[in-house]
Amino acid sequence: MKKILLYTLVIFLTGVMISSCSDDKFGESIFDTTPRERTEFDNWLLQNYVKEYNIDFKYRMEDIEADMSYNLIPAEVEKSKKLAKIIKYLWLESYDEIFDKTGKNKDFMRTYAPKVILLVGSSAINASSSTEVLGSAEAGIKVILYKVNAIDPTDVEMLNEYYFETMHHEFAHILHQKKNYPTEYNQISAADYSSTGWQNRTEQQAWKLGFVTPYAGMEPQEDFVEVIANYLVKPDGFWENMLANAGTEGATKIQTKFDMVKEWLMTAWNIDIDELRTIIIRRSGDIDSILNEKITYNE
């Protein structure tokens, strides 16, 4: 079964959502913080997601938030707790660490991170195309992560494949929509983009065409963010193996794309992608200790 990421563009956004992503100074959270009956986990999310990052972390199934064309089941609470800890430590705080030297670490993610993270316990299966949706995202506002009940928090490669590639991919979209990347990038593989044909390419066929994944061959913007996401989450040796098996032309295109991505992240956002990857790898080795921390809430 093929595994894909699903990205949906929402044309009309409410004014409150648009204002939440502006560069203005922050006022009150856009989410409900008024007292109500909450579990200890709810209070932990209030403190660690809503108040720190202005992110609404949803683990209960809500029909209005999920795509009901799929047969979905809710995320288990204990699995949701684990993933909430890991996302905060491995994704949000990795970017915080990059910006910590500027003293604005929380501001960056609070400004640009998606405003809603929704967990779903089961897979989302497209029966007609035999594909499994790993995650979906709507215009930088909401990210949905599926298959939470199958999470193995000790398997870093599984965490990256099912959750963090989605997070980094969507976040890269948000960043390039705020500050454009060089248009020259779009010409590197211009003849080989295909909005539907990418689904018929194997990984090695994609590499030989200069794409890091088959999905990157859909169109230039997806190509651009796939370079970022895959460089950050793939294990040691993957990138070298890809270049070695891409052939001379494919490897040259991939390396040219990476060099442009790296320069853009540094000049536009002051993000060193190699430093960020090093932070993510180091933090990946600390997951066990993070999971052992109790969910507690301090008034």
LINLIN-V928140 format. One record per pair of residues at least 6 apart in sequence whose C-alpha atoms are under 7 Angstrom apart, sorted by the first residue. I is the first residue (numbers start at 1). J is the second residue. D is the distance in whole Angstrom. If there is no record, write none. Layout:
i->[I:I]
j->[J:J]
d->[D:D]
This chain:
i->[1:1:1:2:2:2:3:3:3:3:4:4:4:4:5:5:5:5:5:6:6:6:6:7:7:7:8:8:8:9:9:10:10:21:21:23:29:31:40:40:41:43:44:44:44:45:49:49:49:50:53:53:53:54:54:55:55:56:56:56:57:57:57:58:58:58:59:59:59:59:60:60:61:61:70:70:72:72:73:73:73:74:74:75:75:75:75:75:76:76:79:79:79:82:85:85:86:90:90:90:92:94:94:94:96:96:97:98:98:99:112:113:114:114:114:114:115:115:116:116:116:117:117:117:118:118:118:119:119:119:119:120:120:120:120:121:121:121:121:122:122:122:122:123:123:123:123:124:124:124:125:125:125:126:134:134:134:135:135:135:135:136:136:136:137:137:137:140:140:145:153:156:160:165:165:165:168:169:169:169:172:173:179:181:185:186:188:189:192:193:193:193:194:194:194:195:195:196:198:198:198:198:199:201:202:203:203:204:206:206:206:207:207:207:207:208:208:208:209:210:210:210:210:211:211:211:212:212:212:216:216:216:217:227:232:243:262:265:265:266]
j->[130:131:132:130:131:132:131:132:133:134:131:132:133:134:133:134:135:136:166:133:135:136:137:136:137:138:137:138:139:138:139:138:139:111:112:111:54:56:296:297:295:297:295:296:297:57:55:56:57:56:106:109:110:110:115:115:116:115:116:117:116:117:118:117:118:119:75:80:118:119:74:75:74:120:124:125:122:124:120:121:122:120:121:119:120:121:148:149:121:149:148:149:151:291:290:291:287:280:283:284:109:276:279:280:105:106:105:271:276:105:174:171:140:141:142:143:141:142:141:142:143:142:143:144:143:144:145:144:145:146:148:145:146:147:148:146:147:148:149:146:147:148:149:132:133:146:147:132:133:146:131:132:133:132:145:146:162:144:145:146:166:143:144:145:143:144:170:170:174:163:159:284:233:229:230:233:229:225:226:229:225:225:268:264:257:220:253:210:217:217:218:219:217:218:219:218:219:218:214:215:217:218:214:214:214:213:214:246:212:213:214:213:242:246:250:246:247:250:250:250:251:253:254:217:223:254:226:227:254:222:223:226:223:258:277:251:273:271:272:272]
d->[6:6:7:7:5:6:6:5:6:6:7:6:5:6:6:5:5:6:7:6:6:5:7:5:5:6:6:5:7:6:5:6:6:6:6:7:6:7:7:7:6:6:7:6:5:7:5:7:7:6:7:7:4:6:7:5:6:6:5:6:6:5:6:6:5:6:6:6:6:5:6:7:5:7:6:7:6:7:7:5:5:5:5:6:5:4:6:6:6:6:7:6:7:6:7:7:7:6:6:7:7:7:6:6:4:6:7:7:7:5:7:7:5:5:6:7:5:6:6:5:6:6:5:6:6:5:6:6:5:6:7:6:5:6:6:6:5:5:5:6:4:7:7:7:7:5:5:6:5:7:6:5:6:6:7:6:6:5:5:6:6:6:5:7:4:6:7:7:6:6:7:7:6:5:7:6:5:5:6:5:5:6:7:6:7:5:7:7:7:5:5:5:6:5:7:5:7:7:5:6:6:6:7:6:7:6:6:7:7:6:5:7:7:5:6:4:6:4:5:4:6:5:5:6:7:6:7:6:7:5:4:6:6:7:5:5:6:5:7:6]
